[in-house]
Amino acid sequence: MIKNYGLGQDRIRDIIISAVEKNADLKYYINNDYIYMLVDAIVDGVSKAIEENTEEVFKNLKMEMRMR
């Protein structure tokens, strides 16, 4: 497993929630637990996609370095 050098899921979640809460209309009309569940699902999906992409990049770089 590749060590995580980037942001953790909790920090990503905080950034997204902060961005959503900056919009007063969203904060007023969608102020419930479902928005946080949605953000959690998005963060989980994006985090997994980034993790898989990073692993693929490292795998490809290692293969490329071996070919040199």
N, C-alpha and C positions, 0 to 999 in steps of 0.2 A: 504494500500500500504506500502511496506517495504521501509524504508529510504535507499537511495543509499550511501553506505560507500566506494564504490570503485571508480574507474576512471570514469569520464564522457565521453560521446560520443566524444566530441571535443578533449579531451586528447588522447583517443584511436585512433582517426583519425590522429592526429599529429604524433603519434608513427608509425603508418603504413605508412604514407606518407614519413616520415623521412627514414624508412627502404627501401622503394622503391627508393627514390631519391639517396641513397648511391650507387646504382648500376649504374655506368656511362652509360652503354649501354641502360638500360631502360630509363634513363633520356634523352638520346639523341634520341632514336627511338620512344619513347611513351611520348613525351612532349606535351600533349594536355589536354583539359578539360575532355575527356572521361576517362582517368585514374583516375581523381578525382571523377568522377561520379561512377566509379566502386568501388573505395575505400569507398565512402559514402554508397553505397549499401551493401558492405561487413560489414562495421562498424555497420550499422543499423541492419542487420541480426544477427551478432554476439552479439551485445548488447541486442537485444530482447531475444536471446537464453539464454544468461547469466542471464538476469533478470528473465525469466521464471524458469530456473534451480534453482536460488537462492530462489525464492518463494516456489518452491516445496521442497527444502531442509528444509527451515524453517517450512513449514507445516508438513513435516514428523518428524522433531525434536520435534515439539509441541505435536504431537500425541504420540510419543514415551515417552515423559516426562509424559504425562497424564496416560500412562499405568503403570508406575512405582509406 
